[in-house]
């Protein structure tokens, strides 16, 4: 059986080593920013702790995804090169023995410049988390977390004898309070007896999907979903934040909830909504039988007040409607699609009518040149239709 070894340096260096005939080494470093580098949706930068694939790479959130196949034997080696704080690796949701679970005081901690290893066997297929559990209220918020996926022996199935799928996406939701990411806090030496008194109240200003929000979610490399009609999509959801999440799936996606916290549900739950609380993971199957352009909404609610603090919209494109250039017929097209400001129409002239998804006329204008733009920033988020004298277009307003 293949044995994968992960070496973690920096705060963490991870190396995957195959103990069969071939050895594969992949090094991933974890470190601490010395200056704000992570760019948020409004252009502001913030400091992070976290994991990187190269020593010289900037820290990103979430950290690199750790991926194994069911039954793999794994060594996870942690080398702590942080500025004084101890760290651990907690394998959230995995069935491992207490000594290898990375919980301080119940297993060992890794001090500055120390190196220690975790050993475990990849359990049943599913979606899991890993994160630092030392002064975790700060270190998780600072960015010391990532996704851990265990694949079935057949990687196109959710588990052996489970559900087949064509594509998969993984979303980690979280929040970010920039006050906690200032130099005086993130670079301070915290111990378990003082860090709670040193930390200010938690009031996040940014609500994230895979470390991004707002217009950053248009990027298919971040979270946006693209697929073809009738393709089955496996969506992995994991909440590493301190707020609850309410997901709403468009009814055309026929959402089916199939597993929770790495375990198959006794039966499929068919629902357009799903609440994911901190630390929880779910797997959802999505499938549309027709072309659609829409979005999945994620509401972030305060667990104490139940107030909705933010709504993030992640685009969904079935059969190619969402792209940087939407070519529907000949050389006439619109871009960008989706948009949160202006939309450009190329080689489209004459009378233009824009309708909402209920068929209500929203805007009427006339285009006279080969390329003009229309300001749609005032429109509510949703799907809109552009009707011209000889062509029709569809776009998503965020």
C-alpha positions, 0 to 999 in steps of 0.5 A: 500500500502506498504510504504518503509522508507529509513534511511540514516546515515553517510553521509547517512544511509538508512533503508527500512521499510515496513508499512504493517504487517511487518517492514523490516529494512536495514541500509546503511551508508555513510562515508568518507575514512580516507585513500585510500581503493578503489582498482583500476585495476592496484593495486593502491588505492584511497580515496572515499566518499560514501555509505556503507551497514554497518558502518564498510564496506569500501566505494564502487562505485557506492553506494547501489542500491535503489530499489522500486516498482511503487507506493511505498511511500518512506521516505528517511532520511539523517543523515550527519556525514561527516567532516564538509561539507553539503550534499543533496540527489538529486533524478535524473530523478524522478518527485518529488516536489522541496522541496524533490529534494535535490538541494541546495538553492531550498530545504534544506541542511543537515549539519554535524550531522543533520538528515532530511527526503525526501518524495516521491512516486516511479513513473513509472518504470525505471532507475534513479540516486541519488547523492549528489548535494551539491558541486556536482562537487566534491562530485559526483566525490568522489563517492556520487552516486548510482542507483535508480530502480523502478520496475513494479508491475510485476518485470519480465516486464519493465513496466506494459504492457511493455517488458518481460525479463529473466535477468537484468544487470545495468551498471553505467559508470564514470571516476576517477581523483586520484588528486581529491581524495587526502586527501588535497581535498577530506577531505577539507571543501568546500563551494559553493563559494570556491570549484570550485577555489580549484579544479584542472583541471579534467583529469581522469586516470581511466574509470569505469563501476560499479567502475571497469575497465580493467581485473576487468570487467571479474567478473560477479559480476561487469559487465560481462553478462552471459545468455542462447541463446534466453533469453532476457536481460534487460541492464540498462545504467546510466552515472554519469561521466563527459565524454560521452559514446559510447556503441557498441553492437555485432550484434548477441545481436540484441540490442533494445533501449526501454527507455530513462531517465525513459520514454518509447520511442515512438517506439523501436530503433534497433541499434548496437551503443548508445551514453549516455551523462552525467546524461542520462539513457537508457534501452536496450534489448539484445537477442541472438538466438545462443551461442556467446562469445564476448564483449560490448565496451564502449568508453569514449569521452571528451565532449570538444575535442570529443577525445576517451580517453579510451575503456573498454570491458565488456565480454558477454557469451551466453550459458556458453562459458565464465567461469573460466573453459571452459569445452567443451568436456570430461576432456579437457578444457581451462582457464581462459576465457576470458583472457588478458595474458596466456591461459592454456590448460588442457589434450590437446596434439598435434598440436594447431592452433589459428584462429581469427574470420575471419578464419586467422591462428594467431598462431601454436604450439605443446603441449606435456604435460597434461597442458601447457599455451600459451601466447596470450597477444600480440593478439588484443582484440576479439574472437579466436578459438583454433583447436586441433586434436580432440577438438575445443575451443573458447576464448575471448581476452581482 
